[in-house]
């Protein structure tokens, strides 16, 4: 799986409001924080998530599911 798919899947199933640092996600996915941050900002630009300090609010879990499943969002 591509990293964006793995990240989307990692966000799902944790509820709408996640108290999670980008570094924690990077460690979980076996990558570096910068790439996770870049992907999360892309998700935010798409309107799927809202980012704040060590918090991620999911606005569109359907779109994240589509990314996780490698389907067009």
Rosetta blueprint (number, residue, H / E / L):
1 X L
2 X L
3 X H
4 X H
5 X H
6 X H
7 X H
8 X H
9 X H
10 X H
11 X H
12 X L
13 X L
14 X L
15 X L
16 X L
17 X E
18 X E
19 X L
20 X L
21 X L
22 X H
23 X H
24 X H
25 X H
26 X H
27 X H
28 X H
29 X H
30 X L
31 X L
32 X L
33 X H
34 X H
35 X H
36 X H
37 X H
38 X H
39 X H
40 X H
41 X H
42 X H
43 X H
44 X H
45 X H
46 X L
47 X L
48 X L
49 X E
50 X E
51 X E
52 X E
53 X L
54 X L
55 X E
56 X E
57 X E
58 X E
59 X L
60 X L
61 X H
62 X H
63 X H
64 X H
65 X H
66 X H
67 X H
68 X H
69 X L
70 X L
71 X L
72 X L
73 X L
